[in-house]
Amino acid sequence: MKITGVKAFPLQYPEPHDSNKLRYINLVRVEASDGTIGWGECISQWPEAALAVKVIIDRGFTPLIIGRNPLEIRFLWELMRRHSSWYGTGGIATMALSAIDIALYDLKGKALGVPVYELLGGLVTPKFRAAASIIADMVNIEATAQELADYVSMGYTAVKGGWGKSPETAFGLNPERDLLFVKEVRGAIGHKTAFMVDVGTHVKWDVAHAVKMTREFEKYNIYWIEEPLPSDDVAGYRQLRQAIQTLIATGEKEWTVRAFKDLINQKIADVIMPDVGKAEGITGVKQIIDLAGLNHLRYNPHTWSSAINTAASLHLCASSTNTLVFELKPNPNPMQHDLVEKPIGMVGGYVTVSHEPGLGVEVKEEVVRRYLYS
């Protein structure tokens, strides 16, 4: 079997969970000589990044892997990493590598007739508590609290909110408003539902403020505090870890296995959050998960883009031992619900991994064409 075709698709779509703001991802279609096709994705996020990823895939990685055996995923992963090491230990090149790596796993699973989790060591956990993950409207806190309560009534046993609809109205800018948000949400969802608070990237707390606010939030039994400090503030995270009782989640901004190794070795967080669509693909994230597990840390996938990313993350969770919950976009979304034949969703409070070959999602190519960006 040989790789006969690689095609990159920059996509632009409106995100319903973020007031229909335009977002950008890249899909990759890899085809083998026997006709087997695999799909991958990276979360390029911005228009210029989506176009740049396509250039790296078309002109950099495709010539490297055309004609090679698609089943030799680790070899191809190392080949692409070596090729891009001069310009891409992170960033655009790593996103491109991630998308191709995911597509190769999808292709290999289909070629061998097994789900991707079998390629990662086999099934450990078939389903996970589903968490409804949204961007909070900090202007209308009451409406956001009610929205999260509605998801609980649908069966979600965990919810996450934070960030904010704009940099000017983001969570984390106003202590009184932030505390009101946490208080109102807890009152609306009840005491049994896990509630995660995501500070996000719009603000930069210092360690004293992070300690003060998290201690206040702890009165409302939050499950974890996410990205409370800049990712490179190791000393600050260490102080925060010693001062609070709440789990700390971080890592969505990191790119490489090496970076996550350093993060894990620092022991400054409890939950590690790589995004398979940017952190060196399934091959890379599997190494990160195993490193976290060996250090008694939890894994929570950062997956807030397309159904391909969600499926890849779910297979990684299913083959691992240290996942807490699984986040989903709770409302209909073009890249989650239109892109694939059988969207991944919550049933009875859980999200379940597919046992179909490959990633278990069939991409609708007409939808890919509909959202093409150039």
matplotlib code that plots the C-alpha trace (Angstrom):
import matplotlib.pyplot as plt

x = [0.0, 1.2, 0.0, -1.3, -2.9, -2.8, -5.2, -5.6, -8.8, -8.8, -12.4, -14.1, -17.3, -19.5, -19.3, -22.8, -21.3, -19.4, -22.1, -21.4, -17.9, -15.9, -13.4, -10.9, -9.7, -7.9, -9.0, -6.6, -7.7, -5.1, -5.7, -4.0, -3.3, -6.1, -8.7, -8.8, -9.2, -8.4, -9.4, -7.5, -7.9, -6.0, -7.4, -5.7, -8.2, -7.2, -7.5, -3.8, -2.9, -5.4, -3.8, -0.3, -1.1, -2.2, 1.1, 3.1, 1.0, 1.0, 4.6, 6.4, 4.8, 3.0, 6.2, 7.8, 5.1, 3.7, 4.6, 5.3, 3.4, 0.6, 0.6, 4.1, 2.6, 5.4, 8.0, 6.1, 5.6, 9.3, 10.0, 7.7, 9.1, 12.7, 11.8, 10.2, 12.6, 14.2, 11.0, 8.3, 8.8, 5.4, 3.0, 2.0, 4.2, 3.0, -0.6, 0.0, 1.8, -1.1, -3.7, -1.8, -1.1, -4.8, -5.7, -3.1, -4.6, -8.1, -6.8, -4.9, -7.9, -10.1, -7.4, -7.1, -10.8, -10.3, -11.2, -8.3, -8.3, -7.1, -4.0, -3.3, -3.2, -6.9, -10.0, -9.8, -12.9, -15.7, -17.6, -17.1, -19.1, -20.2, -19.4, -21.2, -18.6, -19.5, -18.2, -19.9, -21.9, -20.6, -22.9, -26.0, -24.9, -28.4, -29.0, -25.7, -26.5, -29.9, -28.3, -26.0, -28.9, -30.8, -27.9, -28.0, -31.7, -30.8, -28.5, -25.1, -23.4, -20.6, -20.5, -17.7, -17.9, -15.6, -13.7, -16.3, -17.9, -15.4, -12.0, -13.8, -16.4, -14.4, -14.4, -11.6, -11.7, -14.1, -13.7, -17.3, -18.8, -16.6, -17.8, -21.4, -21.0, -19.7, -22.4, -25.2, -24.1, -23.8, -27.2, -28.7, -27.1, -27.4, -24.7, -24.3, -23.1, -19.3, -18.6, -15.3, -14.2, -12.1, -10.2, -9.1, -6.6, -8.3, -6.9, -3.6, -4.0, -1.1, -0.6, -2.0, -5.2, -5.5, -5.2, -7.8, -10.3, -9.9, -10.4, -13.6, -14.7, -14.0, -17.0, -19.1, -17.3, -15.8, -14.2, -11.2, -9.8, -8.5, -5.6, -5.6, -2.1, 0.1, 1.3, 5.0, 4.5, 5.9, 6.7, 3.2, 1.6, 3.7, 2.5, -1.1, -0.9, 0.2, -2.5, -5.7, -7.5, -9.1, -7.6, -5.6, -6.0, -3.6, -1.8, -4.1, -1.5, 1.4, 2.5, 5.0, 5.6, 8.8, 6.9, 4.4, 7.1, 8.5, 5.1, 4.4, 7.8, 7.2, 4.2, 2.3, -1.0, -3.4, -5.1, -3.1, -5.0, -3.3, -5.3, -4.7, -5.2, -2.1, 0.0, 1.7, -1.4, -2.5, 1.1, 2.2, -0.8, -0.7, 2.9, 1.7, -1.2, 1.1, 3.6, 0.8, -0.4, 3.1, 3.2, -0.3, -1.8, -5.2, -5.8, -8.6, -8.6, -8.9, -11.3, -13.5, -13.3, -14.6, -16.0, -12.7, -10.8, -13.5, -13.4, -9.6, -9.7, -12.3, -10.2, -7.2, -9.4, -10.8, -7.3, -6.1, -6.7, -6.6, -9.5, -11.9, -14.7, -15.2, -16.2, -18.7, -20.2, -23.8, -25.6, -25.8, -22.6, -21.5, -18.2, -19.7, -23.1, -23.1, -19.6, -20.1, -22.8, -23.1, -22.3, -20.8, -23.1, -24.2, -26.6, -27.8, -25.1, -22.2, -20.3, -19.3, -16.4, -17.2, -16.3, -16.4, -13.1, -10.8, -12.1, -15.7, -16.8, -17.6, -16.9, -19.4, -17.3, -20.0, -20.0, -16.2, -16.6, -19.4, -17.1, -13.8, -11.8, -9.1]
y = [0.0, 3.5, 7.0, 8.3, 11.6, 14.3, 17.3, 20.1, 22.0, 25.4, 25.9, 29.0, 28.6, 30.6, 29.3, 29.3, 29.0, 32.3, 34.6, 33.2, 34.6, 33.2, 30.4, 28.5, 24.9, 22.8, 19.3, 16.9, 14.0, 11.2, 8.5, 5.2, 3.1, 0.7, 3.5, 3.8, 7.4, 9.0, 12.4, 14.6, 18.1, 20.9, 24.0, 26.8, 29.3, 32.4, 33.0, 33.5, 30.4, 28.3, 29.3, 28.9, 25.4, 24.5, 25.7, 23.6, 20.5, 21.0, 22.0, 20.6, 17.5, 16.0, 15.5, 13.8, 11.2, 10.5, 7.0, 5.8, 3.3, 5.0, 2.3, 3.3, 6.2, 6.7, 6.8, 9.4, 11.4, 11.5, 12.3, 15.4, 16.5, 16.3, 18.1, 21.0, 21.2, 24.3, 26.3, 24.5, 23.0, 24.4, 26.7, 26.3, 23.3, 21.4, 22.0, 20.7, 17.6, 17.0, 17.0, 14.5, 12.3, 12.1, 11.3, 8.5, 6.9, 7.1, 5.5, 2.8, 1.9, 1.6, -0.4, -2.9, -2.9, -1.7, 1.4, 3.8, 2.9, -0.6, 1.0, 2.8, -0.3, -1.3, -0.2, 0.8, 3.0, 3.0, 6.1, 9.3, 11.8, 14.5, 18.1, 20.9, 23.5, 27.1, 30.6, 32.6, 35.7, 37.9, 40.7, 38.5, 36.2, 35.1, 33.9, 32.0, 30.4, 29.3, 28.0, 25.8, 24.6, 23.7, 21.4, 19.8, 19.1, 17.4, 15.0, 16.6, 16.0, 18.5, 22.0, 24.5, 28.2, 31.2, 33.3, 35.7, 36.9, 39.8, 40.9, 43.9, 41.8, 38.7, 36.6, 37.6, 41.4, 42.3, 40.4, 41.1, 40.1, 36.9, 35.9, 36.6, 34.4, 31.5, 32.0, 32.2, 29.2, 27.0, 28.1, 27.3, 23.9, 22.5, 21.0, 17.6, 18.9, 19.3, 22.9, 24.0, 27.6, 28.6, 31.9, 31.8, 34.1, 37.5, 38.4, 38.0, 37.4, 37.6, 34.9, 36.9, 37.6, 34.0, 32.7, 35.2, 34.5, 30.7, 30.6, 32.6, 30.2, 27.3, 28.3, 27.2, 23.9, 24.3, 21.2, 22.9, 26.3, 26.4, 28.6, 30.9, 32.1, 32.6, 29.2, 30.2, 31.4, 28.3, 30.0, 31.5, 28.1, 26.5, 29.1, 28.7, 25.0, 25.2, 27.8, 26.2, 22.9, 23.1, 21.2, 23.3, 22.6, 23.9, 23.1, 24.0, 26.5, 24.1, 22.5, 19.6, 16.5, 18.1, 21.1, 18.9, 16.8, 20.0, 21.1, 17.7, 17.5, 20.9, 19.4, 22.7, 21.4, 18.5, 18.3, 18.4, 19.6, 19.0, 19.6, 16.8, 19.2, 21.2, 19.1, 16.8, 14.7, 11.4, 10.1, 13.1, 13.3, 9.6, 10.2, 13.2, 11.2, 8.4, 10.8, 12.5, 9.1, 8.1, 11.3, 10.7, 13.6, 13.6, 14.2, 16.4, 16.8, 20.4, 19.7, 22.6, 22.5, 19.8, 16.3, 14.9, 16.4, 15.2, 11.7, 11.6, 12.9, 10.3, 7.4, 8.8, 8.9, 5.4, 3.9, 5.7, 5.5, 9.1, 11.0, 12.9, 14.1, 14.7, 18.2, 18.7, 21.7, 21.1, 22.9, 22.2, 23.4, 23.2, 21.4, 19.0, 18.2, 18.9, 17.8, 14.1, 11.4, 10.5, 13.4, 12.7, 13.6, 13.0, 10.2, 9.6, 11.8, 10.1, 10.3, 6.9, 6.0, 4.6, 1.0, 1.5, 1.2, 4.3, 7.4, 6.3, 9.4, 9.7, 13.1, 14.7, 16.1, 18.4, 20.1, 20.5, 22.2, 24.5, 25.9, 26.1, 29.2, 30.6]
z = [0.0, -0.9, -0.4, -3.7, -2.7, 0.0, -0.2, 2.3, 2.7, 4.6, 5.9, 7.2, 9.2, 11.7, 15.2, 16.8, 20.3, 19.8, 18.3, 14.8, 14.6, 11.8, 12.7, 10.6, 10.5, 8.0, 6.9, 5.2, 3.0, 2.5, -0.1, -0.4, -3.5, -2.6, -2.5, 1.4, 2.5, 5.9, 7.2, 9.6, 11.0, 12.6, 14.5, 12.5, 14.0, 11.9, 8.1, 7.5, 9.5, 7.5, 4.2, 5.6, 6.8, 3.3, 1.9, 4.4, 3.5, -0.3, -0.8, 2.3, 3.6, 0.6, -1.5, 1.6, 2.1, -1.4, -2.5, 1.1, 3.1, 5.0, 7.7, 8.9, 10.9, 13.4, 10.6, 8.7, 11.8, 12.4, 8.8, 8.9, 12.2, 10.9, 7.7, 9.5, 12.5, 11.0, 10.9, 12.9, 16.4, 17.0, 15.1, 11.5, 10.8, 13.9, 13.0, 9.5, 10.9, 13.3, 10.6, 8.5, 11.4, 12.4, 8.7, 8.7, 11.8, 10.3, 7.1, 8.9, 11.0, 7.9, 6.1, 8.9, 9.8, 13.4, 15.4, 16.1, 19.8, 18.8, 17.2, 20.5, 22.7, 22.8, 24.6, 28.2, 28.8, 26.2, 27.5, 29.5, 31.4, 28.9, 29.7, 27.9, 27.1, 26.2, 26.0, 28.7, 28.0, 30.8, 29.9, 30.6, 33.4, 34.3, 30.7, 30.7, 34.0, 32.7, 29.5, 31.5, 33.7, 30.5, 29.5, 32.9, 32.3, 29.0, 30.8, 31.0, 34.4, 33.9, 32.4, 31.6, 31.0, 30.9, 28.4, 27.3, 24.1, 23.6, 25.1, 26.6, 28.4, 29.1, 32.2, 34.5, 34.0, 36.8, 40.1, 41.3, 38.0, 37.9, 41.3, 40.5, 37.4, 39.4, 42.1, 39.6, 37.6, 40.7, 41.9, 38.5, 37.9, 41.5, 43.6, 41.9, 38.6, 38.0, 37.1, 35.4, 35.1, 32.2, 32.6, 29.0, 27.2, 27.2, 30.6, 32.5, 36.2, 38.5, 41.1, 44.0, 42.1, 40.9, 44.5, 45.8, 43.1, 43.1, 46.9, 46.4, 43.6, 45.9, 48.0, 45.1, 44.6, 41.2, 39.7, 38.1, 37.3, 33.7, 32.5, 35.5, 34.7, 31.6, 30.5, 31.0, 34.6, 36.3, 39.6, 39.7, 39.0, 41.7, 44.3, 43.1, 43.4, 47.0, 47.9, 46.6, 46.8, 43.4, 40.4, 37.9, 34.2, 31.6, 28.3, 25.4, 24.2, 24.1, 20.8, 21.2, 23.2, 24.5, 25.8, 27.5, 29.0, 30.6, 31.8, 33.3, 35.0, 36.7, 38.5, 38.5, 37.2, 37.8, 34.4, 31.1, 28.0, 24.7, 21.5, 19.0, 16.2, 17.1, 19.6, 17.0, 16.3, 17.7, 17.8, 19.8, 22.2, 23.0, 24.3, 26.3, 27.9, 28.8, 30.4, 32.3, 33.6, 34.7, 36.7, 38.2, 36.3, 34.4, 30.7, 29.4, 25.6, 24.3, 21.5, 20.4, 16.6, 14.2, 14.6, 13.3, 16.3, 18.6, 17.3, 17.5, 21.0, 22.0, 20.7, 22.7, 25.8, 25.2, 25.1, 28.2, 31.9, 33.1, 31.5, 33.8, 31.5, 27.8, 26.6, 23.8, 22.0, 23.1, 20.3, 16.5, 14.8, 11.1, 11.8, 14.4, 13.1, 9.3, 8.4, 9.3, 8.7, 12.4, 14.7, 18.1, 20.9, 24.5, 25.3, 28.8, 30.2, 28.4, 25.2, 23.7, 21.4, 18.0, 17.3, 13.6, 11.7, 11.8, 13.6, 13.1, 11.3, 7.6, 6.2, 3.8, 1.0, -0.2, 3.2, 2.9, -0.4, 1.0, 3.6, 1.6, 2.2, -0.1]

ax = plt.figure().add_subplot(projection="3d")
ax.plot(x, y, z, "-o")
ax.set_aspect("equal")
plt.show()
